[in-house]
Amino acid sequence: MPVTDPTPPTTQRRGADASHYEARYSARAAGAVSSVMRDLMALAERPGVITLAGGFPDTASFPREKYVEVQEVLAREYLAALLQYGPTEGLREMREAICMVMAQEGAHTDPDSVLVTTGGQQAIDLTMRTFVDPGDWILAEGPTYPGAVPSFTSAQARVRHVAMDADGMIIEALEEELDALHRAGTPPKLLYTIPTFQNPSGVTMSRERRERLVALAHERELLIVEDNPYGQVRFDGDPLPTLWQLDAGAGWVVYLSTFSKILSPGLRVGWAAAPPPIVRKLNLGKQAGDLCSSTTSQRFIVEYLRRFDYREHLAHLNGIYRRRRDAMFRALEEEFPAEATWSRPQGGLFLWATLPDYIDTGELAARALERHAVGFVPGAGAFCDGRGRNAMRLNFSGVTEEVISEGVARIGTAINEMMELQRMFGGGT
């Protein structure tokens, strides 16, 4: 007999005063910040809202018949095992499959150097918690992945951003930051970077800079955390070697990635590849966090990859994303002011647009959402030091070309309104 809901109680609990708990929060919890993109994604659930904020892959194109086939195999052959706990480091077959996926980008490794995580986000968070003590300095590109910012703050790290241009992180700027920290006697614990189709900027680090960065890491003993969720989401140009590959086993690169962008984010399976001593430390942190990632999701991916070539589905996705990126380019040309600029990514899910200095995109986002029912990520959410206030991250993968055009038009209207107000009250041009 199905379990029915009990009769709801007739009494209502008195609301608790938040001040009751302030003295009890840990310093880590008290300093925690929310991810701006997650906040906007929640707001964008309202009917009629167009969201260009979240990093949504196109899951509607996932082949239904293949999904059903894999699920039937799981139910028939693996039901008891996939409903059971699994090893913290991940199923052996899952880690072998990850090695195969990494090899597609020339990033060769072995299963003992891989830890399965609950999405790429957990891989970032575990890495920060493993290496960073409160007050430690870390380095990250400016702008950086907005979802990494809460992990930085949760670890109570101090962050110095390294400037970028169209070829990615500027190595001379990195050297200046390293020199300044070493002179102060506070060398950084690590560098966090997304070298390929960087989130949020969309730019890719050139091969020359990749080689210089890895050489610098060897010279300075700088630990690099390479986050590579978008490496195979390429529309144009030729692939570049990963930092992991260029490190050639020297042990100065920790590599993070996820199946969210090449299969499905709902599976919540990512990974970290690192020298075995680091993997063992990450494993201990994961034990404390969630014991193990979903065995059901891991087994689904293993069986999917056994039966099908994921690259065929990814090629189909990349064709969809190329058309949507181009639709966003056209819409930006038509709807944004002449003073605006934006990146031109060859892959990934995002581009970065910059507006005149006098436009605060935090205020713009509020206006665009409330008056025009469209959402995007304000640029300040991609920095830890208050920069980026006249920039925004736009996602082109999650909605159709027609919706992209309408969403950009709505943002353009909100921008024009703010520019008109600026002209009326002075300060703008």
C-alpha positions in Angstrom: 0.0 0.0 0.0 1.4 3.4 -0.9 2.4 5.7 2.0 0.0 8.6 2.3 0.8 12.0 3.8 -0.2 12.3 7.4 -2.7 14.9 8.3 -0.9 18.3 8.5 -0.6 19.7 12.0 -3.0 22.5 12.8 -0.4 24.5 14.9 2.3 26.6 13.3 5.8 26.9 14.6 6.9 30.4 15.6 9.5 31.9 13.2 13.0 31.8 14.6 15.0 35.0 14.9 18.1 34.7 12.7 20.2 36.6 15.4 19.8 33.5 17.7 22.3 31.7 15.5 24.9 34.3 14.6 27.3 33.5 17.5 27.1 29.8 16.6 28.1 29.9 13.0 31.7 28.9 12.1 33.9 31.6 10.6 33.7 29.6 7.3 29.9 29.6 7.3 29.7 33.2 8.4 31.8 34.3 5.5 30.1 32.2 2.9 28.8 33.9 -0.2 26.1 32.7 -2.7 26.9 32.1 -6.3 25.4 34.9 -8.3 24.6 32.7 -11.2 22.7 30.2 -9.0 20.7 33.1 -7.5 19.8 34.3 -10.9 18.9 30.9 -12.2 16.5 30.5 -9.3 14.8 33.9 -10.1 14.6 32.9 -13.8 12.3 30.0 -13.0 9.5 32.5 -13.1 7.1 32.1 -16.1 8.0 34.2 -19.1 11.6 34.9 -18.1 14.4 34.3 -20.6 17.6 33.2 -18.9 21.0 33.7 -20.6 22.6 33.3 -17.1 23.1 29.6 -16.4 25.5 27.3 -18.2 22.8 25.0 -19.4 23.8 22.4 -22.0 21.1 21.3 -24.5 19.8 18.2 -22.8 16.7 18.1 -25.1 18.8 16.7 -27.9 20.0 13.7 -25.9 18.9 10.6 -27.8 15.9 9.1 -26.0 16.3 5.6 -27.5 19.9 5.4 -26.2 18.9 6.5 -22.8 16.1 3.9 -22.6 18.5 1.2 -23.8 21.1 2.0 -21.1 18.4 2.2 -18.4 17.0 -1.2 -19.4 20.5 -2.8 -19.2 21.0 -1.2 -15.8 17.7 -2.5 -14.4 18.3 -6.0 -15.8 21.9 -6.6 -15.0 23.1 -4.2 -12.3 20.1 -3.2 -10.2 21.3 -4.3 -6.8 24.8 -2.9 -7.3 23.7 0.5 -8.7 21.4 1.0 -5.7 24.3 0.2 -3.3 27.2 2.4 -1.9 30.3 2.5 -4.0 34.0 3.2 -3.3 34.8 6.8 -2.5 37.3 7.1 -5.4 34.6 5.9 -7.8 33.9 2.6 -9.7 37.1 1.2 -11.3 35.2 1.0 -14.6 34.2 4.7 -14.3 37.8 5.8 -13.7 38.9 3.7 -16.7 36.3 5.4 -18.8 37.5 8.8 -17.6 41.0 7.9 -18.7 39.6 7.2 -22.1 37.8 10.5 -22.3 40.9 12.4 -21.2 43.0 10.6 -23.8 40.8 12.1 -26.5 42.5 15.4 -25.6 46.0 14.0 -25.3 45.7 14.1 -21.5 46.8 10.5 -20.7 46.6 9.1 -17.1 45.7 6.0 -15.2 42.8 5.0 -13.0 44.8 5.3 -9.8 45.3 9.0 -10.5 41.6 9.7 -10.8 39.0 10.5 -8.2 35.3 10.6 -9.3 33.4 13.6 -7.9 29.8 14.7 -7.7 30.1 17.0 -10.6 32.9 19.4 -11.5 31.9 21.7 -8.8 32.8 19.2 -6.0 36.2 18.8 -7.7 36.8 22.5 -7.4 35.6 22.6 -3.8 37.6 19.5 -2.7 40.8 21.0 -4.2 40.4 24.3 -2.4 39.7 22.5 0.9 42.6 20.2 0.5 45.2 22.9 -0.2 44.0 26.2 1.2 44.1 27.3 4.8 42.2 30.5 6.0 44.1 33.5 4.8 46.2 31.7 2.2 46.6 33.5 -1.2 45.6 31.8 -4.4 45.7 33.1 -8.0 42.9 33.0 -10.5 42.2 34.6 -13.8 40.2 37.9 -13.8 37.4 37.3 -14.5 37.1 33.7 -13.1 34.4 31.1 -13.0 31.5 32.6 -10.9 30.8 29.2 -9.4 34.4 28.9 -8.1 34.1 32.2 -6.1 32.0 30.6 -3.3 34.6 27.7 -3.1 37.3 30.3 -2.7 35.4 32.2 0.0 34.4 29.0 1.8 38.0 28.0 2.0 38.7 31.5 3.3 41.3 32.1 0.6 42.6 35.5 -0.4 42.5 35.9 -4.2 44.6 37.8 -6.6 43.3 38.0 -10.1 45.6 37.7 -13.1 44.8 39.9 -16.1 43.7 38.3 -19.4 43.4 39.3 -23.0 42.2 37.6 -26.2 44.9 35.0 -25.8 44.1 34.1 -22.3 46.0 34.7 -19.1 48.9 37.2 -19.5 52.0 35.4 -18.3 53.9 38.6 -17.6 51.0 39.7 -15.3 51.2 36.3 -13.5 54.9 36.7 -12.9 54.3 40.1 -11.4 51.7 38.7 -9.0 54.0 35.9 -8.1 56.9 38.3 -7.5 54.7 40.5 -5.3 53.5 37.6 -3.2 57.0 36.2 -2.7 58.4 39.5 -1.7 55.7 39.7 0.9 56.6 36.3 2.2 53.2 34.8 1.2 53.6 32.6 -1.8 50.4 31.4 -3.3 49.1 27.9 -2.6 47.9 27.4 -6.2 46.7 28.9 -9.5 43.2 28.1 -10.6 42.7 28.5 -14.4 40.3 27.5 -17.2 42.6 27.7 -20.2 40.2 26.5 -22.8 37.0 28.4 -23.6 37.3 30.1 -20.3 34.3 30.7 -18.1 33.1 33.4 -18.2 35.2 35.1 -20.9 35.1 32.4 -23.6 38.7 33.0 -24.5 41.4 30.3 -25.0 44.9 30.5 -23.8 47.4 30.3 -26.7 49.8 27.4 -27.1 52.8 29.7 -26.4 51.3 30.9 -23.1 50.4 27.4 -22.1 54.0 26.3 -22.6 55.3 29.3 -20.7 52.8 28.8 -17.9 53.9 25.1 -17.4 57.6 26.1 -17.6 56.9 28.8 -15.0 55.2 26.3 -12.7 58.2 24.0 -12.9 60.6 26.8 -12.2 58.6 28.4 -9.3 57.0 25.1 -8.0 53.6 26.6 -8.6 50.7 24.1 -8.4 48.2 24.6 -11.2 44.6 23.6 -11.0 43.5 23.2 -14.6 39.7 23.2 -14.9 38.7 21.8 -18.3 35.0 21.2 -18.6 34.7 22.7 -22.1 37.8 21.4 -23.9 35.8 19.1 -26.3 33.0 21.6 -26.8 34.8 23.2 -29.8 33.2 24.7 -32.9 36.1 26.3 -34.7 39.9 26.1 -34.7 42.3 23.3 -33.8 42.6 21.7 -30.3 45.5 22.8 -28.1 47.4 20.6 -25.6 46.1 20.6 -22.1 48.3 21.9 -19.3 48.2 18.3 -17.9 49.7 17.0 -21.1 52.4 19.8 -21.2 53.3 19.0 -17.6 54.3 15.5 -18.8 53.9 13.9 -15.4 56.0 16.4 -13.5 53.2 16.6 -10.9 52.5 20.4 -11.0 49.0 20.1 -12.6 45.8 19.0 -11.0 43.2 18.4 -13.8 39.5 18.8 -13.2 36.6 18.1 -15.6 33.0 16.8 -15.8 30.5 14.9 -17.9 28.1 17.8 -17.5 29.0 19.4 -20.8 29.6 16.3 -22.9 26.7 14.1 -21.7 24.4 15.6 -19.0 24.7 17.9 -16.0 21.9 15.9 -14.2 24.2 12.9 -13.9 26.4 14.9 -11.5 29.6 13.1 -12.3 32.9 14.9 -12.6 36.5 14.1 -11.7 39.9 15.2 -10.5 43.1 13.7 -12.0 46.3 14.3 -10.0 49.4 12.6 -8.7 48.4 9.7 -6.4 49.4 11.5 -3.1 47.0 14.3 -4.0 44.3 11.9 -5.0 44.6 10.2 -1.6 44.1 13.5 0.2 41.2 14.5 -2.0 39.7 11.1 -1.3 39.8 11.7 2.4 38.0 15.0 1.9 35.3 13.3 -0.2 34.8 10.6 2.4 33.9 13.4 4.9 31.6 15.1 2.4 29.4 12.5 0.7 31.0 9.0 1.1 30.8 8.4 -2.7 29.3 9.8 -5.9 26.1 8.2 -7.2 26.7 4.6 -8.3 23.6 4.8 -10.5 25.0 7.8 -12.4 28.5 6.2 -12.7 27.1 3.0 -14.0 24.9 4.8 -16.5 27.9 6.6 -18.0 30.0 3.4 -18.1 27.3 1.5 -19.9 26.6 4.4 -22.3 30.2 4.7 -23.2 30.4 0.9 -23.8 27.6 1.0 -26.3 27.9 4.3 -28.0 30.6 6.8 -29.1 29.9 9.9 -27.0 31.8 12.0 -29.6 28.9 11.5 -32.1 26.4 13.1 -29.6 29.0 15.8 -28.8 29.5 16.6 -32.5 25.7 17.0 -32.8 25.7 19.3 -29.7 28.6 21.4 -31.0 26.7 22.0 -34.2 23.7 23.3 -32.2 26.0 25.5 -30.1 27.8 26.9 -33.1 24.4 28.1 -34.5 23.4 29.5 -31.2 26.7 31.3 -30.7 26.4 32.9 -34.2 22.8 33.9 -33.4 24.1 35.7 -30.3 26.8 37.4 -32.3 24.1 38.7 -34.7 21.8 39.8 -31.9 24.6 41.7 -30.1 25.6 43.5 -33.3 21.9 44.6 -33.7 20.9 45.3 -30.1 23.9 46.4 -28.1 25.3 50.0 -28.2 28.3 50.8 -30.3 30.4 51.2 -27.2 29.9 47.6 -26.2 32.5 44.9 -26.9 32.4 41.1 -26.5 34.6 38.1 -26.8 34.3 35.7 -29.8 34.7 32.2 -28.4 35.6 29.2 -30.6 33.8 26.9 -28.3 32.3 26.5 -24.8 29.0 27.9 -23.6 29.6 31.6 -22.9 30.8 35.0 -24.0 31.8 38.1 -22.1 30.4 41.5 -23.0 31.7 44.8 -21.7 29.6 48.0 -21.6 30.6 51.6 -20.9 32.1 52.2 -17.5 29.1 54.2 -16.2 26.8 51.2 -16.5 26.7 48.9 -13.5 25.6 45.5 -14.7 24.3 44.6 -11.2 21.8 47.4 -11.5 21.2 46.5 -15.1 20.5 42.9 -14.2 17.9 43.9 -11.7 16.2 46.2 -14.3 16.4 43.6 -17.0 14.8 40.9 -14.8 12.1 43.0 -13.3 11.1 45.1 -16.3 12.0 42.9 -19.2 12.0 39.3 -17.8 15.5 38.4 -18.9 18.5 37.2 -16.8 22.3 37.3 -17.2 25.3 37.1 -14.9 26.7 40.5 -13.8 30.4 40.7 -14.2 31.2 41.5 -10.6 30.2 37.9 -9.7 33.3 36.7 -11.6 35.7 38.6 -9.4 36.6 38.6 -5.7 37.8 42.2 -5.6 34.8 44.3 -6.9 35.9 44.5 -10.5 33.8 43.6 -13.5 30.9 46.0 -12.7 30.4 47.0 -16.3 30.6 43.5 -17.8 28.3 40.5 -18.1 28.4 36.8 -18.9 26.0 35.6 -21.5 25.1 31.9 -22.2 24.2 30.8 -25.7 23.9 27.1 -25.3 20.7 26.7 -23.2 18.0 28.3 -25.5 17.1 28.4 -29.2 18.3 31.0 -31.7 14.9 32.7 -31.6 15.0 33.0 -27.8 18.6 34.2 -27.8 17.6 37.0 -30.2 14.7 38.0 -28.1 16.7 37.8 -24.8 19.5 40.0 -26.2 17.0 42.4 -27.5 15.4 42.7 -24.0 18.9 43.3 -22.5 19.6 45.9 -25.2 16.4 47.7 -24.3 17.4 47.8 -20.6 20.8 49.1 -21.6 19.3 51.9 -23.7 17.1 52.8 -20.8 20.1 53.2 -18.5 22.0 55.1 -21.0 19.1 57.5 -21.5 18.9 58.0 -17.8 22.6 58.7 -17.7 22.3 61.3 -20.5 19.4 63.0 -18.7 21.2 63.3 -15.4 24.8 63.8 -16.8 27.9 61.6 -16.9 27.3 59.5 -19.9 27.9 60.2 -23.6 
